[in-house]
């Protein structure tokens, strides 16, 4: 169970990561990356971000690119949050496939 401070920091990181991805994907037409959930460790050293990628067919490719550029994204996050956090957490990214799962269930129920 996350504490109140962890929740506040996770929400703030989620907001800033969303803005970073919005800026970066603006140049790529037809691609949208949104941060659906963030979780931060109790010692605030590791942040796990769950990403929803549209179109989902390019999800693995885009996730690979994001993971390669994780240090650059962490640097950008650090410049945005330098007055709020002493140490910027290590970023780990995962695909949030809950929307694909919901669509699959709807498809099965429709049959």
C-alpha positions, 0 to 999 in steps of 0.5 A, a space after each residue: 500500500 502506497 503512502 500519501 507522499 508516494 501517491 503525490 510524487 507518483 501523480 506528479 511524475 505521471 503528469 510530467 512524463 505525459 507532457 514529455 511524451 506528448 512533446 516527443 510524439 508530436 513530430 511522429 504522425 499517427 502515434 500516441 503514447 499516454 502514461 496510464 499509471 505510475 508507481 514509485 518505490 517506498 524509498 523513491 528511487 525507482 518509478 515504474 510507468 505503465 504506458 498505453 501506446 496507440 496503435 498497439 501494433 507498434 507498441 513493442 517497437 516504441 517501448 524499445 525506443 523509449 527504454 533505450 532513451 530512458 536516461 534522456 527521459 530521466 534527464 528531462 524529468 529532472 529538469 522539470 522536477 528539480 525543485 520538487 525532488 532531491 533525487 530523480 528516480 530510475 525509470 522503468 517502462 511497461 506496456 499497459 495492455 488493459 485496453 487491448 484486454 477490454 477490447 478482446 473481452 468485448 469481441 468475445 462477448 459479441 460473438 
